[in-house]
Amino acid sequence: MLTRMRELLVPAAQRRTLEELTAELDLRSGDRPSNHSAYWTMLVLSAVIAAAGVISDSTATVIGAMIIAPLSVPIMGMALGLVKRTRTGAGWFVLGGAAAVVVVGLVASLAVPRSYDLLSNGQISGRTSPGLADLIAAMATGLAGAVALARRNVAAVLPGVAVAISLEPPLVVVGVCLGDGAPGLALGALVLFLSNVLALVLAGTFIFAALGYLGAQAEPTRVRTALALSAVGLVVIVPLGVSTAANYVFAAWRTQVKHAATAWLADIPGATVINVQTRSKAFHISVRTPNDLPRCRICSAACTESSRTARPSSSTPPRAAPSTPEQ
C-alpha cells in the first residue's frame, strides 16, 4: 500500500535523492556563507516589498513578495529534519526570519496615520481573522509543495505554492498592527502565520516519510517529537476554531443589520442598502437614496445632517451613512 502510494505521488525515476533534497532545504549544508547571505538578502527584500504592498493595499505587489520570499525553505527543512531525525537548525532561521519581517512591518507602520482604519485595507482585514478553512488550504498547499520538492519534473509549481501558502504577508500585518496599536489584529495575523507553518511542517513530514527519507531515531525522541507537534497543533487549532465561530456570528449580525436597514428605508422609493461592513466595534452601512434619509424609528430625533450626505447624484458614488445604534 505504502509502495503504491509512493510510486503514485513521486515515481522513482523522478524522485530526488536524499542528498539532493538536503542540499535544497538545509541552509547549513554545502556553501554555508552563500546560503545564509542569499536567504537573509531575499528575506529582507521580500519583506520590504510585502510591506509596501500591504500599506498600499496592492494585491499584485504582495503576490510578488510571496513568490521571492525564502521563508518556506527552512520550514520545509524542519519537516525534512524531523523525518531524518537530525538537527538542521532550520527552526532558528524560521524564528529569526519571522522576527525580521515583523520588524519591517513595524517600520512600515510609521507610514500609517493613527486615524487610519486598518480593517478598511483588504490586505490587512483578510489576514486578521483566520479560520479552519485557512488551515485546510495551507495543509493542501503544504502537500503540493512537498511533492513538488521531491519530484524533479514539477518544480514549476513552486511559485504557485509560495503564493498559496502566504507566509510573509501575515508577519508584515503583525508588525503594522502592533505599530498602529492594534494587538488584537496582530494576534489574528500571527495565528494565521503559525497555522501555515504548522501545515507546512506536518504535510512535509508526511510526504517525506512516505517517500522513504527516513533516518534512525530512538523511541523517546519520536514520542517527544509527536508530543511537540500535537501541542503546537492544539495551540493553533483552538484559536482558529474560535475565529471561525466568531466569523459566522458576525456574518449573522451583518445580515440582521442589513435587514433592519432595508426595513428602515422601505418607505423611500429607490432607496437601497449598498453594503454593511464591520469596523472595530461598529457596523457601517452604505446606502443609496434619491431623497433625504428617513427619521429613525426608535429615536425621536432626525438623522444627523452628515447622514443626509449619503444622497449621491447620478454621477457620484454613494457615500457611507454613519451607523448609529438606532439604525
C-alpha positions as CSV (number, residue, x, y, z in Angstrom):
1,M,0.0,0.0,0.0
2,L,2.7,2.5,1.0
3,T,4.8,1.5,-2.0
4,R,1.9,2.1,-4.4
5,M,1.2,5.5,-2.9
6,R,4.8,6.4,-3.1
7,E,5.0,5.5,-6.8
8,L,1.8,7.4,-7.4
9,L,3.0,10.6,-5.7
10,V,6.6,10.5,-6.9
11,P,7.7,7.9,-9.4
12,A,11.2,6.5,-8.7
13,A,12.5,8.0,-12.0
14,Q,11.5,11.5,-10.9
15,R,12.4,11.2,-7.2
16,R,15.1,13.4,-5.8
17,T,17.8,11.7,-3.7
18,L,18.1,12.5,0.0
19,E,21.3,14.3,-0.7
20,E,19.6,16.5,-3.3
21,L,16.7,17.3,-1.0
22,T,19.1,18.1,1.8
23,A,21.1,20.4,-0.3
24,E,17.8,22.2,-1.3
25,L,16.4,22.6,2.2
26,D,19.2,22.6,4.7
27,L,20.8,26.0,4.8
28,R,23.8,24.6,6.8
29,S,24.8,22.2,4.0
30,G,27.2,23.0,1.2
31,D,28.4,26.5,1.0
32,R,27.1,28.0,4.2
33,P,28.1,31.6,3.8
34,S,26.5,31.8,0.3
35,N,23.3,30.0,1.5
36,H,23.0,32.3,4.5
37,S,23.6,35.6,2.6
38,A,21.1,34.6,-0.1
39,Y,18.5,33.7,2.5
40,W,18.8,36.9,4.5
41,T,19.1,39.1,1.5
42,M,16.0,37.8,-0.2
43,L,14.1,37.7,3.1
44,V,14.6,41.4,3.8
45,L,13.9,42.5,0.2
46,S,10.7,40.4,0.0
47,A,9.6,41.7,3.4
48,V,10.1,45.3,2.2
49,I,8.1,44.5,-1.0
50,A,5.4,42.8,1.1
51,A,5.2,45.8,3.5
52,A,4.8,48.2,0.5
53,G,2.1,46.0,-0.9
54,V,0.2,45.8,2.4
55,I,0.4,49.5,3.1
56,S,-0.7,50.4,-0.4
57,D,-3.3,47.6,-0.5
58,S,-1.8,46.2,-3.7
59,T,-2.5,42.5,-4.3
60,A,-0.1,42.3,-7.2
61,T,2.8,43.7,-5.1
62,V,2.1,41.3,-2.2
63,I,2.0,38.3,-4.7
64,G,5.4,39.4,-6.0
65,A,6.8,39.4,-2.5
66,M,5.4,35.9,-1.8
67,I,7.0,34.5,-4.9
68,I,10.5,35.5,-4.0
69,A,10.2,35.0,-0.2
70,P,12.6,32.3,1.0
71,L,10.9,31.6,4.4
72,S,9.3,28.3,3.2
73,V,12.8,26.8,2.7
74,P,13.8,26.4,6.4
75,I,10.2,25.5,7.2
76,M,10.3,22.5,4.9
77,G,13.8,21.9,6.2
78,M,12.3,21.4,9.6
79,A,10.0,18.8,8.1
80,L,12.9,17.0,6.5
81,G,14.9,17.2,9.7
82,L,12.1,15.5,11.6
83,V,12.0,12.7,9.1
84,K,15.8,12.3,9.0
85,R,15.9,12.5,12.8
86,T,18.7,15.1,12.6
87,R,19.1,18.7,13.9
88,T,19.3,21.1,11.0
89,G,19.0,24.4,12.8
90,A,16.1,25.3,10.5
91,G,14.0,26.5,13.4
92,W,16.4,29.3,14.2
93,F,16.2,30.5,10.6
94,V,12.4,30.5,10.8
95,L,12.3,32.4,14.1
96,G,14.9,34.9,13.0
97,G,13.3,35.4,9.7
98,A,9.8,35.8,11.2
99,A,11.2,38.4,13.7
100,A,12.9,40.3,10.9
101,V,9.7,40.5,8.8
102,V,7.7,41.7,11.8
103,V,10.3,44.4,12.4
104,V,10.0,45.5,8.8
105,G,6.2,45.7,9.3
106,L,6.7,47.8,12.5
107,V,8.9,50.3,10.5
108,A,6.3,50.3,7.7
109,S,3.6,51.2,10.3
110,L,5.3,54.6,10.6
111,A,3.7,55.5,7.3
112,V,0.2,54.7,8.5
113,P,-1.7,57.6,10.2
114,R,-3.1,56.9,13.6
115,S,-6.6,57.7,12.3
116,Y,-6.3,55.1,9.6
117,D,-8.9,52.3,9.7
118,L,-6.8,49.2,9.4
119,L,-9.8,47.0,8.6
120,S,-10.6,49.2,5.5
121,N,-7.4,47.8,4.0
122,G,-8.1,44.5,2.3
123,Q,-4.6,43.2,2.7
124,I,-4.9,43.6,6.5
125,S,-8.5,42.7,7.1
126,G,-8.1,39.5,5.1
127,R,-5.3,38.3,7.4
128,T,-6.5,39.2,10.9
129,S,-9.4,36.7,11.3
130,P,-8.2,33.3,10.1
131,G,-10.4,30.2,10.3
132,L,-10.2,26.5,9.9
133,A,-10.6,26.8,6.1
134,D,-7.3,28.6,6.1
135,L,-5.6,25.7,7.9
136,I,-7.2,23.2,5.4
137,A,-6.0,25.3,2.5
138,A,-2.5,25.5,4.0
139,M,-2.4,21.8,4.6
140,A,-3.2,21.1,0.9
141,T,-0.7,23.6,-0.2
142,G,2.0,22.0,2.0
143,L,1.3,18.6,0.5
144,A,1.6,20.1,-3.0
145,G,4.8,21.9,-2.0
146,A,6.4,18.7,-0.5
147,V,5.6,16.7,-3.6
148,A,7.0,19.4,-5.9
149,L,10.2,19.5,-3.9
150,A,10.6,15.7,-4.0
151,R,10.0,15.5,-7.8
152,R,12.4,16.7,-10.4
153,N,9.8,17.4,-13.1
154,V,7.2,19.7,-11.2
155,A,9.5,22.4,-9.9
156,A,7.5,24.9,-12.0
157,V,4.6,24.8,-9.5
158,L,6.7,26.0,-6.5
159,P,5.9,29.7,-7.2
160,G,2.2,28.9,-7.1
161,V,2.8,27.1,-3.8
162,A,4.6,30.2,-2.4
163,V,1.6,32.4,-3.4
164,A,-0.9,30.0,-1.9
165,I,0.7,29.5,1.5
166,S,1.2,33.2,2.3
167,L,4.0,33.3,5.0
168,E,5.5,36.8,4.9
169,P,2.3,39.0,4.4
170,P,0.8,37.9,7.8
171,L,4.0,38.7,9.6
172,V,4.1,42.2,7.9
173,V,0.5,42.6,9.1
174,V,1.6,41.7,12.6
175,G,4.2,44.4,12.6
176,V,1.9,47.0,11.1
177,C,-0.9,46.3,13.5
178,L,1.4,46.4,16.5
179,G,2.9,49.6,15.4
180,D,-0.6,51.1,14.9
181,G,-1.7,50.0,18.4
182,A,-3.9,47.1,17.4
183,P,-2.6,44.0,19.3
184,G,-5.8,42.0,18.7
185,L,-5.5,42.3,15.0
186,A,-1.8,41.5,15.2
187,L,-2.6,38.3,17.2
188,G,-5.0,37.2,14.5
189,A,-2.4,37.6,11.8
190,L,0.2,35.7,13.9
191,V,-2.2,32.8,14.3
192,L,-2.6,32.7,10.5
193,F,1.2,32.5,10.2
194,L,1.6,29.8,12.8
195,S,-1.2,27.7,11.2
196,N,0.5,28.0,7.8
197,V,3.9,26.9,9.4
198,L,2.2,24.0,11.2
199,A,0.5,22.9,8.0
200,L,3.8,23.0,6.0
201,V,5.7,21.0,8.6
202,L,3.0,18.4,9.0
203,A,2.4,18.0,5.3
204,G,6.2,17.9,4.6
205,T,6.8,15.4,7.3
206,F,4.1,13.1,6.0
207,I,5.2,13.3,2.3
208,F,9.0,12.9,3.1
209,A,8.3,10.0,5.4
210,A,6.1,8.3,2.8
211,L,8.8,8.7,0.2
212,G,11.4,6.9,2.4
213,Y,13.6,9.8,3.5
214,L,13.9,8.2,7.0
215,G,16.6,8.1,9.5
216,A,17.2,6.2,12.7
217,Q,15.7,7.6,15.8
218,A,15.2,6.4,19.4
219,E,11.7,5.8,20.6
220,P,11.7,8.5,23.3
221,T,12.8,11.1,20.7
222,R,10.0,10.1,18.4
223,V,7.5,10.4,21.2
224,R,8.8,13.9,22.2
225,T,8.5,15.0,18.5
226,A,4.9,13.8,18.3
227,L,4.0,15.5,21.6
228,A,5.6,18.8,20.5
229,L,3.8,18.8,17.1
230,S,0.5,17.9,18.9
231,A,1.0,20.8,21.4
232,V,1.7,23.3,18.6
233,G,-1.3,22.0,16.7
234,L,-3.6,22.4,19.7
235,V,-2.3,26.0,20.3
236,V,-3.1,26.9,16.6
237,I,-6.3,24.9,16.0
238,V,-8.2,26.2,19.1
239,P,-7.9,29.9,18.1
240,L,-8.7,29.1,14.5
241,G,-11.9,27.3,15.7
242,V,-12.9,30.3,17.9
243,S,-12.1,32.7,15.0
244,T,-14.2,30.6,12.6
245,A,-17.2,30.7,15.0
246,A,-16.8,34.4,15.5
247,N,-16.8,35.0,11.7
248,Y,-20.1,33.1,11.5
249,V,-21.6,35.1,14.3
250,F,-20.5,38.4,12.8
251,A,-21.9,37.3,9.4
252,A,-25.2,36.6,11.0
253,W,-25.2,40.0,12.7
254,R,-24.4,41.7,9.4
255,T,-27.3,40.0,7.8
256,Q,-29.6,41.2,10.6
257,V,-28.3,44.8,10.3
258,K,-28.8,44.7,6.6
259,H,-32.4,43.6,7.0
260,A,-33.0,46.3,9.6
261,A,-31.5,48.9,7.4
262,T,-33.6,47.7,4.4
263,A,-36.8,48.0,6.5
264,W,-35.7,51.4,7.7
265,L,-35.5,52.6,4.0
266,A,-38.6,50.7,2.9
267,D,-40.8,53.9,2.7
268,I,-38.4,55.6,0.3
269,P,-38.8,54.5,-3.4
270,G,-35.5,53.7,-5.0
271,A,-33.5,53.6,-1.7
272,T,-31.2,50.5,-1.3
273,V,-28.6,49.2,1.1
274,I,-25.3,49.1,-0.8
275,N,-23.1,47.4,1.8
276,V,-22.7,46.6,5.5
277,Q,-19.2,46.4,6.9
278,T,-17.8,45.7,10.4
279,R,-15.2,48.1,11.5
280,S,-13.9,47.8,15.0
281,K,-17.0,47.5,17.2
282,A,-19.4,49.3,14.9
283,F,-21.4,48.4,11.8
284,H,-21.1,50.9,8.9
285,I,-24.0,50.9,6.4
286,S,-23.6,52.3,2.9
287,V,-26.9,53.3,1.3
288,R,-28.1,54.9,-1.9
289,T,-31.3,57.1,-1.8
290,P,-32.8,59.7,-4.1
291,N,-34.3,61.6,-1.1
292,D,-33.4,62.5,2.5
293,L,-32.9,59.7,4.9
294,P,-35.9,58.8,7.0
295,R,-36.3,59.5,10.7
296,C,-35.0,56.7,12.9
297,R,-37.9,54.6,14.2
298,I,-36.6,54.2,17.7
299,C,-35.3,57.7,18.5
300,S,-37.4,60.8,18.1
301,A,-34.6,62.9,16.6
302,A,-34.0,63.0,12.9
303,C,-30.8,61.5,11.5
304,T,-27.8,63.8,11.6
305,E,-27.1,66.3,8.9
306,S,-24.0,64.3,7.9
307,S,-26.1,61.2,7.2
308,R,-28.1,63.2,4.7
309,T,-25.0,63.5,2.5
310,A,-25.4,59.8,1.6
311,R,-27.8,61.0,-1.2
312,P,-25.5,61.0,-4.2
313,S,-26.0,62.4,-7.6
314,S,-26.2,60.1,-10.6
315,S,-22.5,60.8,-11.5
316,T,-21.0,60.3,-8.0
317,P,-20.5,57.2,-6.0
318,P,-22.6,56.7,-2.8
319,R,-21.2,57.8,0.5
320,A,-21.4,55.8,3.6
321,A,-24.1,56.7,6.1
322,P,-22.7,56.7,9.6
323,S,-24.1,53.8,11.6
324,T,-25.9,54.6,14.9
325,P,-27.4,52.3,17.5
326,E,-30.9,53.3,16.2
327,Q,-30.1,52.0,12.7
